[in-house]
Amino acid sequence: MVQESFTPPETVVKFEKLMVTSLGLGILNVVIVLPMAIQHGASVSSIGLRPTIRFAILLCLVLLASRKQKNFPRWTLLALFVLNSLVAIPLIFSMRMHDFVNLYRLYFLQTGISMAGTMIEILALYFVFAPLSQPWFHRNDTAPPSP
């Protein structure tokens, strides 16, 4: 007997679209920074390799959660977001306000893209943990869900 394919709830679809958008903004940020980094002596491989690996890993986690109904990737994504925030927030608050404003003026496009990506990621994580998403991750593997 062939098992029917199940359509994910709308919240899971929104999660996937928002996370892919956030990841795309991250890649866009790397592309914008790349020429400036090369001017300062960085190699393309050192600047591009790490974000590419990060993008691939995060995309795999998103697809495992949204398409394969795996529960652990969404918790991993949440943990990675929290860890990233725990590192970023003290760095931001350790800067003097004058330095922060000057840095923002210099890199306003990158800062804006990063902030947009972060807000989109928060919204995506909200959707993947929303009550309507829960049955998608806690379904019975042996029987199709009831209509």
C-alpha positions in Angstrom: 0.0 0.0 0.0 1.4 3.4 -1.0 1.3 6.1 1.6 -0.4 9.3 0.6 1.6 12.5 0.6 0.4 15.0 3.1 0.3 18.7 2.6 1.9 20.8 5.4 -0.1 23.3 7.3 0.0 26.9 6.1 2.2 27.9 9.1 4.9 25.4 8.0 4.7 26.6 4.4 5.2 30.2 5.7 8.1 29.0 7.9 9.9 27.5 4.9 9.3 30.6 2.7 10.4 33.0 5.4 13.5 31.0 6.3 14.6 30.7 2.7 14.1 34.5 2.3 16.2 35.1 5.4 18.9 32.8 4.1 18.8 34.6 0.8 19.3 37.9 2.5 22.3 36.5 4.2 23.8 35.5 0.9 23.0 38.9 -0.5 24.9 40.5 2.4 27.9 38.4 1.7 27.8 39.4 -2.0 27.6 43.1 -1.0 30.5 42.8 1.5 32.7 40.6 -0.8 34.3 43.4 -2.9 35.1 45.5 0.2 36.6 42.5 1.9 38.8 41.7 -1.2 40.0 45.3 -1.2 41.2 44.8 2.3 43.2 41.7 1.4 40.7 38.9 2.2 40.5 36.0 -0.2 37.2 35.1 -1.9 37.4 31.5 -0.5 37.8 32.7 3.1 34.9 35.1 2.7 32.6 32.9 0.7 33.2 29.4 2.0 31.9 29.9 5.6 28.6 31.5 4.6 28.1 28.9 1.8 28.5 26.0 4.3 26.3 27.8 6.8 23.6 28.4 4.1 23.7 24.7 3.1 23.4 23.4 6.6 20.6 25.8 7.5 18.7 25.1 4.3 19.0 21.3 5.0 17.5 21.9 8.5 14.7 24.0 7.1 13.8 21.4 4.4 14.0 18.5 7.0 11.5 20.3 9.1 9.2 21.6 6.5 9.2 18.7 4.0 10.3 15.6 6.0 8.3 16.5 9.1 11.4 16.1 11.3 11.1 17.7 14.8 14.8 18.1 15.7 15.7 20.6 12.9 13.3 23.2 14.2 14.7 22.9 17.7 18.2 23.1 16.2 17.3 26.2 14.3 15.9 27.8 17.4 19.0 26.9 19.4 21.3 28.3 16.7 19.3 31.5 16.6 19.5 31.9 20.4 23.2 31.1 20.4 23.8 33.6 17.6 21.8 36.2 19.5 23.8 35.5 22.7 27.0 36.3 20.8 25.7 39.3 18.8 23.8 41.2 21.5 26.7 41.7 23.9 28.9 42.8 21.0 26.4 45.4 20.0 25.9 46.7 23.6 29.7 46.7 24.2 30.1 49.3 21.5 30.0 53.0 22.4 27.0 54.7 20.9 29.2 56.9 18.7 31.0 53.9 17.3 27.7 52.1 16.6 26.2 55.1 14.8 29.4 55.5 12.7 29.4 51.8 11.9 25.7 52.0 10.9 26.4 54.9 8.6 29.3 53.1 6.9 27.4 49.9 6.5 23.8 50.9 6.5 22.8 48.6 3.6 24.4 45.5 5.2 23.0 46.5 8.6 19.5 46.9 7.1 19.7 43.6 5.3 20.9 41.9 8.5 18.2 43.4 10.6 15.5 42.5 8.0 16.9 38.9 7.8 16.8 38.6 11.6 13.2 39.9 11.8 12.1 37.5 9.1 13.9 34.6 10.9 12.0 35.5 14.2 8.7 35.4 12.3 9.6 32.1 10.7 10.5 30.5 14.0 7.2 31.8 15.4 5.3 30.0 12.6 7.2 26.7 13.0 6.4 26.6 16.7 2.8 27.9 16.3 0.0 25.6 17.5 -1.2 24.9 14.0 2.3 23.5 13.1 2.5 21.0 16.0 0.5 18.1 14.3 2.9 18.3 11.4 5.8 17.3 13.6 4.0 15.0 15.9 2.1 12.9 13.4 1.7 9.1 13.7 4.1 7.6 11.1 2.0 4.5 10.6 -1.4 6.1 9.8 -2.4 9.1 7.7 -3.9 12.0 9.6 -7.6 12.1 9.9 -9.3 14.7 7.7 
